Amino acid sequence: MRIFINSITIVLFITCNADAQLQLNAQDFAKEIAKPDIQLLDVRTHQEFLEGHIPNAMQANWNNKEEFISRAAGLVPQKPVYIYCLVGARSTDAAVWLQAKGFTTVQLQGGLMQWRKMQLPTFVFSAKKAGTTLAAFTESIKNIKSAVVVFSTKWCPPCKAQKPEIDKFKLSGINSLVWELDGDENIELVKHFAIESFPTILYFEKNVLKKKHTGLLKNNEIQQWLK
């Protein structure tokens, strides 16, 4: 009887630890992130991310705490965050931080190394798709009374949260052109306007840059910012 009780105790202990640091092998992780509207977060550096990442992942560098905290603000606490790094060390630390903030996390066991070992798909960024040139941009807005230009990326968590707020802003009755641009594709514009983080919103009046804001803004905050 004593042996039976001890066995139950051990099983319960393992189960509790698994809940605290839930990890899935590559195949099971792939099944989970195939579900619609999930939050998938790569916590490696941006350069590592560009060299290959799991499709549809967002990116926030755990080793840059200011960047990580800023981008984590774009995550939805009510939804689990599927998280990974190269081998698992950074994602474990990031998961602990996120859990302390009220998030549920699911880690990729063995990180991207294990994902690649199982020959699961990765996406390598290519800047071959041409964006809008500065000349074309200037020509497009020169006769516009006012324009709100939003620079975002597919991998930035706050950008994902910014999108529905921009959609609401478009319906708010504000008499301004709203132009959404991908920061990875419009490198010339990003450099010209000294954009260092995303999302960044620019406000132009008669082709003159009047305001610049970096970071997530809600619809009502955008309207207040433009006053």
C-alpha positions as CSV (number, residue, x, y, z in Angstrom):
1,M,0.0,0.0,0.0
2,R,2.8,2.4,0.9
3,I,4.4,1.8,-2.5
4,F,1.1,2.5,-4.3
5,I,0.7,5.8,-2.4
6,N,4.2,6.9,-3.2
7,S,3.7,6.2,-6.9
8,I,0.6,8.4,-7.0
9,T,2.6,11.2,-5.2
10,I,5.3,11.0,-7.9
11,V,2.8,11.1,-10.7
12,L,1.0,14.2,-9.2
13,F,4.4,15.9,-8.8
14,I,5.3,15.4,-12.4
15,T,1.9,16.5,-13.6
16,C,2.1,19.8,-11.6
17,N,5.5,20.5,-13.0
18,A,4.3,19.8,-16.6
19,D,1.5,22.3,-16.2
20,A,3.9,24.9,-14.9
21,Q,6.3,24.4,-17.8
22,L,4.2,22.8,-20.6
23,Q,6.4,21.6,-23.5
24,L,5.4,19.7,-26.6
25,N,7.6,17.8,-29.0
26,A,7.9,19.1,-32.5
27,Q,5.1,17.1,-34.1
28,D,2.6,17.9,-31.4
29,F,3.7,21.6,-31.4
30,A,3.1,21.7,-35.1
31,K,-0.4,20.4,-34.7
32,E,-1.2,22.9,-32.0
33,I,0.0,26.0,-34.0
34,A,-2.0,24.8,-37.0
35,K,-5.1,25.9,-35.2
36,P,-6.6,29.3,-36.2
37,D,-5.7,32.6,-34.5
38,I,-2.9,31.3,-32.3
39,Q,0.0,33.4,-30.8
40,L,3.3,32.0,-31.9
41,L,6.4,33.8,-30.5
42,D,10.0,33.4,-31.5
43,V,12.2,34.8,-28.7
44,R,15.5,34.8,-30.6
45,T,17.3,37.8,-32.1
46,H,15.9,39.5,-35.2
47,Q,18.9,38.4,-37.2
48,E,18.3,34.7,-36.2
49,F,14.6,35.2,-37.1
50,L,15.4,36.5,-40.6
51,E,17.7,33.5,-41.2
52,G,14.8,31.1,-40.6
53,H,11.7,30.8,-38.4
54,I,8.5,28.9,-38.1
55,P,5.9,30.3,-40.4
56,N,3.5,32.9,-39.0
57,A,5.7,33.5,-35.9
58,M,6.1,36.9,-34.3
59,Q,9.4,37.9,-32.9
60,A,10.6,39.5,-29.6
61,N,14.2,39.2,-28.5
62,W,14.4,37.8,-25.0
63,N,18.0,39.0,-24.6
64,N,16.9,42.6,-25.2
65,K,14.5,43.1,-22.3
66,E,13.3,46.5,-23.4
67,E,12.3,45.1,-26.8
68,F,10.8,42.0,-25.3
69,I,8.6,43.8,-22.8
70,S,7.5,46.3,-25.5
71,R,6.5,43.6,-27.9
72,A,5.0,41.4,-25.3
73,A,2.5,44.2,-24.7
74,G,0.9,43.3,-28.0
75,L,0.1,39.8,-26.8
76,V,-3.4,38.8,-25.6
77,P,-3.2,37.3,-22.1
78,Q,-6.4,35.3,-22.5
79,K,-4.8,33.2,-25.3
80,P,-1.9,30.8,-24.9
81,V,1.5,31.8,-26.2
82,Y,3.3,29.1,-28.2
83,I,7.0,30.0,-27.7
84,Y,10.3,28.8,-29.0
85,C,14.0,29.7,-29.4
86,L,16.9,27.8,-30.9
87,V,17.3,25.0,-28.3
88,G,15.0,25.9,-25.4
89,A,17.0,28.0,-22.8
90,R,15.7,31.4,-23.8
91,S,12.1,30.2,-24.4
92,T,12.1,28.7,-20.9
93,D,13.2,32.0,-19.3
94,A,10.7,34.0,-21.4
95,A,8.0,31.5,-20.5
96,V,8.6,32.0,-16.8
97,W,8.4,35.8,-17.3
98,L,5.2,35.6,-19.3
99,Q,3.6,33.2,-16.8
100,A,4.3,35.7,-14.0
101,K,2.3,38.3,-16.1
102,G,-0.7,35.9,-16.3
103,F,0.0,34.2,-19.6
104,T,-0.3,30.5,-20.4
105,T,2.7,29.3,-22.4
106,V,3.4,26.2,-24.5
107,Q,7.1,25.6,-25.4
108,L,8.6,23.8,-28.3
109,Q,10.7,21.1,-26.7
110,G,14.2,21.2,-28.1
111,G,13.5,24.5,-29.9
112,L,14.0,25.2,-33.6
113,M,16.9,22.7,-33.7
114,Q,14.4,19.9,-33.0
115,W,11.9,21.4,-35.4
116,R,14.4,21.3,-38.2
117,K,15.6,17.8,-37.2
118,M,12.0,16.6,-37.8
119,Q,12.1,18.4,-41.2
120,L,9.2,20.6,-40.4
121,P,8.8,23.8,-42.5
122,T,10.6,27.1,-41.8
123,F,10.4,30.4,-43.5
124,V,13.5,32.4,-44.6
125,F,12.9,36.1,-45.0
126,S,13.6,37.6,-48.5
127,A,13.5,41.3,-49.2
128,K,13.2,40.6,-53.0
129,K,9.6,42.0,-53.0
130,A,10.0,45.6,-54.0
131,G,8.3,48.2,-51.8
132,T,7.3,51.8,-52.5
133,T,10.2,54.1,-53.4
134,L,10.5,57.5,-51.7
135,A,9.8,59.2,-55.0
136,A,6.6,57.2,-55.5
137,F,5.6,57.8,-51.9
138,T,6.1,61.5,-52.2
139,E,4.2,61.6,-55.5
140,S,1.3,59.7,-54.0
141,I,0.6,62.0,-51.0
142,K,1.6,65.4,-52.5
143,N,-2.0,66.4,-53.3
144,I,-3.5,64.8,-50.2
145,K,-4.6,67.2,-47.5
146,S,-3.7,64.8,-44.7
147,A,-2.4,61.2,-44.5
148,V,-1.8,58.7,-41.7
149,V,0.9,56.2,-42.7
150,V,1.3,53.1,-40.6
151,F,4.5,51.0,-40.8
152,S,4.2,47.5,-39.3
153,T,5.5,44.0,-39.9
154,K,4.1,40.5,-39.8
155,W,6.4,39.4,-37.0
156,C,5.8,42.2,-34.5
157,P,3.2,41.4,-31.7
158,P,2.2,45.1,-31.2
159,C,1.7,45.3,-35.0
160,K,-0.8,42.5,-34.8
161,A,-2.7,44.3,-32.1
162,Q,-2.4,47.6,-34.0
163,K,-4.2,46.3,-37.1
164,P,-7.8,46.1,-35.7
165,E,-7.3,49.6,-34.1
166,I,-6.3,51.0,-37.6
167,D,-9.4,49.3,-39.0
168,K,-11.6,51.0,-36.4
169,F,-9.8,54.3,-37.1
170,K,-10.7,54.0,-40.8
171,L,-14.3,53.8,-39.9
172,S,-14.2,56.7,-37.4
173,G,-15.0,59.4,-39.9
174,I,-11.6,61.0,-39.8
175,N,-11.0,62.8,-43.1
176,S,-7.4,61.5,-43.7
177,L,-5.9,59.0,-46.1
178,V,-4.8,55.9,-44.2
179,W,-1.9,54.0,-45.8
180,E,-0.5,50.8,-44.3
181,L,3.0,49.7,-45.3
182,D,5.1,46.6,-44.5
183,G,8.3,47.7,-42.9
184,D,10.3,44.8,-44.2
185,E,9.3,45.5,-47.8
186,N,9.6,49.3,-47.7
187,I,13.2,49.5,-46.6
188,E,13.9,52.8,-48.4
189,L,11.1,54.5,-46.6
190,V,12.0,53.0,-43.2
191,K,15.5,54.4,-43.6
192,H,14.4,57.8,-44.8
193,F,12.0,58.3,-41.9
194,A,14.5,56.8,-39.4
195,I,12.1,54.1,-38.2
196,E,13.8,51.9,-35.7
197,S,10.8,49.9,-34.3
198,F,7.3,48.9,-35.2
199,P,4.5,49.8,-35.4
200,T,5.4,53.4,-36.3
201,I,2.7,55.9,-37.4
202,L,3.5,59.0,-39.4
203,Y,1.1,61.9,-39.9
204,F,1.5,64.2,-42.9
205,E,-0.3,67.5,-43.8
206,K,0.2,68.7,-47.4
207,N,3.2,66.4,-47.9
208,V,4.9,67.6,-44.7
209,L,5.6,65.2,-41.9
210,K,4.0,66.7,-38.8
211,K,4.0,63.9,-36.3
212,K,5.7,60.5,-35.6
213,H,4.8,57.9,-33.0
214,T,6.3,54.6,-32.3
215,G,4.3,51.9,-30.4
216,L,0.8,50.7,-30.2
217,L,-2.0,53.2,-30.3
218,K,-5.7,52.4,-29.9
219,N,-8.3,54.1,-32.2
220,N,-9.3,56.8,-29.7
221,E,-5.6,57.4,-28.9
222,I,-4.9,57.9,-32.6
223,Q,-7.7,60.4,-32.9
224,Q,-6.5,62.3,-29.8
225,W,-2.9,62.2,-31.1
226,L,-3.9,63.9,-34.4
227,K,-5.5,66.9,-32.6
